[in-house]
Each structure stands twice: as C-alpha cells, then as structure tokens.
Amino acid sequence: MVTAESLSTDRYVVTSIPEDLDEKQTEVLKAFVNYDQVTWNIWFTREGVENAEPLMTDEAYQILKDNYEDAVEGYTDGTVRIAVTSVYLTSLYARRPKPRLRSATTRPTWLIMTLTVMTSVTLRLYREDSKKL
C-alpha cells in the first residue's frame, strides 16, 4: 500500500495523497513523485542530471540540462512539501490502440493524466563560499 510517508524522503515530504486510488492511479502517482524527487534532488545536490533523462522527453531533458549548466555553483538547502489532492486518468481512445513498433525512448501516450498537486518550498541557496545568495 502506498502512503504519503512511503513516498517521502528527508528533503521531499508528501503531506497527503488521495484515498482509494486504483492500481493505475497509484502507478501514475508513484511515477510523478519519482520524477519530482529526481528533479528536485538535482537542485539540492547539484549532481545527477543524467538521472532525469529516462523520465523526460528529449526536449524537456535538454531544457533541464541547459538550466542546470547555467545555474550558479553552490548548493540548495531546504524542504519541498507536496500534497496530492487528486489523480485522474482518461483514455485518449475508446479502446486501447494496437501496439506499434517504437524505439526504446518512445513511450505509449494512450492516457491523459491529471494530478492536482499543491507544493510548498522552503529553500536557501548558497554559493561555493557558503554565503547565502
């Protein structure tokens, strides 16, 4: 069973999730939290940008890399808190489409997912000389 606590880390706290999620909704919720934790961890540690690549489109990954490379050196300290209030899935088709050959980087797009998330972020940014920015 997935709980808010089981999705949380020291720096990334999930304060609440909807009750009675079905298997697909739970899968989407876990995927979103994983994606969000990976990307926030990049800003906290200034490492691991490559960990986001399998979670993003090529275009989104390039934007992340560009932002990462342009970021001021130093580190971020603080906590991210999120509350997920809803998870909705809607099929794009009346029935699931026939599988097509696709590359390893292409993901099926037969679901629209909507997560309603409220985020509260408390961060402190530090330069390499440990002075607050």
N, C-alpha and C positions, 0 to 999 in steps of 0.2 A: 504494500500500500504506500502510495506517495503522500507525504505530508509536507507542510511548509518547512518544518525543521529538517527533513531529509534532503530538501533542495538547497538548504542554506550552507554557507561557509562563514569563516570568521569575518570576511570583508563584505560579503554579499548575503544579505538577510532577506529571506522570503517571509513576510509577516503573515500572509494569508493566501489561501487558494480556494477555489470553489469546491463545495462538497459534491459528492456523487458524480464525478467525472467518469465517462465511459473509457474504454481502452484507448480509442483513437484520440480523444481529448487529452488523456493523460500523456500519451506519446508526444503530442504537439506541445503540451506544457513543458515536459522534460526537455524537449529539443530547444524550445525558446530559452529556458533557463540556462541550459548548457551554452548556447550561443552568447547570451548576455554575460554570463560569467567569464567566458573565454575573452570576450572583447574588453570587459572591464579589467580583467587581470592584466591585459597588455598595458593599460594605462597605469595600473598600480605598480607593476614590476619593471616596465619598460623593456620587456622581453616577450618572446613567444608569439610574435605577429604571425608566424607561419602556422600556428595552431588554428587560426581563424580561416585559413584558406579552404578547407573542406566544408566549412559551414556557410560559405558565401558564394554568390555569383562571381565570375571573374571581374566584372566591373566594380562591384562593391568591395572586393578584396583589394583591388588597385587603389581605390579611394582611401581605404583604411591604411594601406602601406604608405601612400603619399602623406597622409596626415601624421602617421607615426614618424616618418622620416623628417617631417617639418617641426615636430614637437620639440619644445625646449628640453634640454637634458636635465635630469634630476629624477625625482620620484614623487608619487602621489600617495598621500596617506588619508585614510577616512573610511567611510562605510557607505555602501549602497543598500537601500531598503526598498523592496518592491512588494506590492500587494496585487495579486492577480484576482480580478473580480469576475471575469467570465472567459470562457473558451468556446468559440463556435466554429463548426466545420460545415462547409457547404460544398457539395459536388458541383463541378462545372458542367457535368453532363448528366443526362437522365440515367445513364448506366456507365459503368467504368469503361473507358476506352480500351481497345485491344492494345496489348503491349507492342511497342515498336523497338527496333534496334536503336540503341543510343550509346553514346560514349560513357565512360566511367564518371565523367564530370557532369553529365546531364541528369537532372532529377525529374521524376514524373510531376506533372503540375495539375493533377485532377482534383485537388482540394483547395478551396479558399479557406484560410484560417484567420480568425479574428480573435485576438486576445486583448482584453481590456486590462491594462496594467497602470498602476499608479506608482511612480518612482520618487523616492526622496533620497537625495545625495548630499552627503556632507564630506567635502574633500579639502585637503590642504595640499598645495603644490609647493615643492621645494626645488631649488636649483642644486647643482652639484656641490656648491659651497655651504649647503644646508640652510641658506636663508630663505624665508618664505617669499613667495612671489606675490 
